[in-house]
Amino acid sequence: MVNRHHQEAPLNPLPAPSRRAVLGGLAGSTVAAAIGTTVPAQAKSDKPGKKDTVQTTPKFLMGLNTHLTGPKYIPDSVSVIQQSSANAIRDECAWAKVELQAGVFAVPPEIDTYYTQIVAQGIEPMIILDYGNPLYDGGERPTSAAGIAAFCAYAEFLAQHFAGQVTRFEVWNEWDIAIGGVTGNGDPVQYVNLLSAVYATLKAVDPTITVVGGAVSALNYTYINTLLDNGILDVCDIFSVHTYVYADLPIENRVPEVWWQHVQDLQTVVRTYNSGQDFPLYVTELGWTTGFKPLTDDAGITQELQAAYVARLYLIARSLPYLKGLWIYGFEDEAWSYNTYGPNYGIVRPDLTPKEGYSAFHAVAHIVKFGTFVSLTNPLDPKLWALQFRDLDGSDVLALWNSYLDDHYSVVLHNNGTTLAPMKFEQPGGLSVTRQWGRKAWYDASNAVFTPDDLDVTLRRPPVLISGPLTDVTFRLIRKHTFPDTTR
């Protein structure tokens, strides 16, 4: 055990937009300004991870990618999604399934049933308008005048068919790569041409429809800049990206905090095409696989680490005011196959048994969807993360974690106030415990003195949620405890 720091750091500074933090390995990452610092007192709500009992409009779309418009659907799937506390899903209604005969449109009954049940549970669906249709352009991307017109007719039909149920449509999925039966890499100029036509079509059906454009497979700035150069921001309401980091190297870059920096970097580029103003973003795919390939590489992670990353991801996402929604990939593992990555992104197994990531998702859902973000700091250490939120009832919630791959860190909180109210500690997926103020470091010295206004907590990869009055609380010190977890 080695004392790392002894100075105090304030717990709840309200950062200005220009405030800078140091992210491990990425110096100078911008800390976002607070979305808000106060909320009106309301009827007392349940705390993070419990069923939402206060009816209010969510501040954030906390979504799941599903693949349930085909043979994987069973009625219980919708119930398991609802119990996760997700308030949004993203799935398809593929063109080739809707238009089997030129000019004749019909939504397959099983797809209708799925979206109807999703909406009945209060979950907002976003439908991806995608892939080719063998009736047009040889089943490839619709780039001809006839193909674009036919695709617009398909989009118009779905908007009319799902009127009152679906208000968000994402135009295509990963146009930039070969996927969904199309070949080769897509041309970004041709994508903007298609998006422009679909945007006009959907807005003619209902001007309140949210048209989501982009859905790029990765942060390829050559491709993204071409989209921006060709005016994509003029023909969509939200710009969407897929921002996977699960296989990035070095492995320290596979964490949510590096993803957080990537999204800020993207917005910096987007602002240059939007008169220096933020443009709303969705991250419509991001996830970590729990599959692995023995003796080849280590891109797959444990279920425990996936859970920690999912919780941290959604908490830190709320510090970005222009990020309006995030859909984790994905809801359900797609096969029983441990030695491949693709089937193992889910937070439930193929038979709907929850993985640890499901519990983590559920545990942070309330504060992510409804809480007001107050501040983000890296107190005393660049890889110690402290995010403060205000709940619907005006109470404080502090999320703490460390983003080191190894070792544990003890943080001592100090209460400078006259009232030492109990504090509730909860780790996603675990039980909560209420603790009284008071600390005695007997493990350092047998004659250690009891300090009644201190409280310590050990941080690993999963965040710890601390609920209670935070106004007079500061960080006193942080201590490293060597636990080389990655060598196990």
Secondary structure, DSSP 4 states (H G I P E B T S, - for coil): -EEEE-S-EES-----TT-EEEETTEEEEEPPPPS-S-----S--PPTTSPP-S----SSEEEEE---SSTT--HHHHHHHHHTT--EEEEE--HHHH-SBTTB----HHHHHHHHHHHHTTPEEEEEE----TTSGGGS---SHHHHHHHHHHHHHHHHHTTTT--EEEE-S-TTS--TT--SPPPHHHHHHHHHHHHHHHHHH-TTPEEEEEEESS--HHHHHHHHHTTGGGG-SEEEEE---TT-SSGGGSSHHHHHHHHHHHHHHHHTTTTT----EEEEE--------TTT------HHHHHHHHHHHHHHHTT-TTEEEEEES-SB--SS-TT-SGGG--SB-TT--B-HHHHHHHHHHHHHHHPEEEEEE--SSTTEEEEEEE-TTS-EEEEEEE--SS-EEEEEEEE-SS----EEEE-TTS-EEEE-S-B--TTT-TTPPPBTTEEEEEE-SS-EEEES--TTEEEEEEEEE---GGG-
